[in-house]
Amino acid sequence: MKIGNIKLKNKLILAPMAGITNLPFRLLCKDAALRYTEMININALERNNKATKKLTLTNKQEKPITFQLFGLRESPIKSAIEKIESKADIIDFNFGCPAHQIVGAGSGAALLKRPEKIGKIISTLVKHSSKPITAKVRLGYDKNNIIKLAKIIQDNGASAIAIHARTYKQGYSGKANWKAIQEVKETLSIPVIGNGDVTNGKQAESLLKHCDAVMIGRAAIGDPQIFTRINHYLKEHKQMPMPKLDEKINLFLQYYKLAKKYDLANLHTLRQKAQEFTRNLRNSRIIRKELNKIETEELLVKYMESQKSLNKTKS
Ligand SMILES: Cc1cc2nc3c(=O)[nH]c(=O)nc-3n(C[C@H](O)[C@H](O)[C@H](O)COP(=O)(O)O)c2cc1C
């Protein structure tokens, strides 16, 4: 599959997730064919905001990379693009974020009510960037309006569309409507990326019957190897075993090393990562409780290392 001139090595894509898909985490998602940054505010990019600059960190190992932008007005788009153009392989725009602050400011999912504005934003991005432009949308604001939205996105020059198959009003409730993704695929000529509720190989295979690639969000949190397992299933029709505690702790330690390297480590986020990486394991409740008591970064890493050796003594 290709997005513009960018060829993807398989059909699995890491979804953009604010607070999750920073550079260290993305580097652990080795078998995702394409990874998205966290969403980046175009106004903050234009102003050279320091925290926002950190969201633009990338390196060669994670290529191809999609930078996801969000905002409302077209005026900062040109200068926002100038800040990321040399780093990004693809530039995406967010028309689906349901967070109160974002929707309240008229951006993210609020734009689903304004198809003509979506068209203007896409055409402005296409005009000012030499990179393929993509859009990430939900099915609509309060009702399914995806065919109209998707056509506008394609007609204004987008190279692909990613669809989280729920409306804004649905939030995360109910089931993602994959049928709606199929209807878009039958209508558009650009690649369609399906998104919503994929957690395993079987589901990825079903959704791939309706679209060109599958985007995975929540199921990848704390589990960057999900892409390896699902790719294996798609090729071999066999399940790979789920990672054990030691493997998950090793992944956390790799994350820690990378976070240190890129100056992204602090107690709060490391605790969150440690909890994410150990969720759904046998001892995860006890680990979570212990992690909450720890007061320094060093002690937290030591605690995680000790869980590994503890596991060895037990087995
Ligand atoms: C913690 C979190 C942060 C998210 N941040 C973003 C974001 O920055 N941009 C975006 O387009 N979608 C964002 N999303 C939505 C996901 O990209 C995805 O569309 C949604 O979770 C549905 O896919 P899933 O069922 O595989 O999780 C976020 C979702 C979660 C859970």
The ligand as a Tripos MOL2 file, in Angstrom:
@<TRIPOS>MOLECULE
LIG
   31    33     1     0     0
SMALL
NO_CHARGES

@<TRIPOS>ATOM
      1 C1         -5.2210    8.1640   25.1000 C.3       1 LIG1
      2 C2         -5.7170    8.4560   23.7110 C.ar      1 LIG1
      3 C3         -5.2390    9.5620   23.0380 C.ar      1 LIG1
      4 C4         -5.6800    9.8420   21.7370 C.ar      1 LIG1
      5 N1         -5.1500   10.9090   21.0680 N.ar      1 LIG1
      6 C5         -5.4820   11.1180   19.7580 C.ar      1 LIG1
      7 C6         -4.8200   12.1150   18.9890 C.ar      1 LIG1
      8 O1         -3.9010   12.8060   19.4590 O.2       1 LIG1
      9 N2         -5.2200   12.2790   17.6960 N.ar      1 LIG1
     10 C7         -6.2060   11.5100   17.1260 C.ar      1 LIG1
     11 O2         -6.5240   11.6870   15.9480 O.2       1 LIG1
     12 N3         -6.8240   10.5470   17.8330 N.ar      1 LIG1
     13 C8         -6.4660   10.3190   19.1130 C.ar      1 LIG1
     14 N4         -7.0340    9.2850   19.8010 N.ar      1 LIG1
     15 C9         -7.9810    8.3850   19.1040 C.3       1 LIG1
     16 C10        -7.2420    7.1680   18.5070 C.3       1 LIG1
     17 O3         -6.2940    7.5690   17.5490 O.3       1 LIG1
     18 C11        -8.2310    6.1790   17.8550 C.3       1 LIG1
     19 O4         -8.8850    6.8290   16.8020 O.3       1 LIG1
     20 C12        -9.2910    5.6660   18.8300 C.3       1 LIG1
     21 O5         -8.7210    5.3040   20.0750 O.3       1 LIG1
     22 C13       -10.0390    4.4500   18.2470 C.3       1 LIG1
     23 O6         -9.1410    3.4170   17.9280 O.3       1 LIG1
     24 P1         -8.9390    2.1210   18.9050 P.3       1 LIG1
     25 O7        -10.2880    1.4770   19.0650 O.co2     1 LIG1
     26 O8         -7.9590    1.2490   18.1780 O.co2     1 LIG1
     27 O9         -8.4330    2.6490   20.2060 O.co2     1 LIG1
     28 C14        -6.6340    9.0040   21.1110 C.ar      1 LIG1
     29 C15        -7.1190    7.8990   21.8070 C.ar      1 LIG1
     30 C16        -6.6670    7.6130   23.0820 C.ar      1 LIG1
     31 C17        -7.1980    6.3940   23.7960 C.3       1 LIG1
@<TRIPOS>BOND
     1     1     2 1
     2     2     3 ar
     3     2    30 ar
     4     3     4 ar
     5     4     5 ar
     6     4    28 ar
     7     5     6 ar
     8     6     7 ar
     9     6    13 1
    10     7     8 2
    11     7     9 ar
    12     9    10 ar
    13    10    11 2
    14    10    12 ar
    15    12    13 ar
    16    13    14 ar
    17    14    15 1
    18    14    28 ar
    19    15    16 1
    20    16    17 1
    21    16    18 1
    22    18    19 1
    23    18    20 1
    24    20    21 1
    25    20    22 1
    26    22    23 1
    27    23    24 1
    28    24    25 2
    29    24    26 1
    30    24    27 1
    31    28    29 ar
    32    29    30 ar
    33    30    31 1
@<TRIPOS>SUBSTRUCTURE
     1 LIG1         1 GROUP 0 **** ****
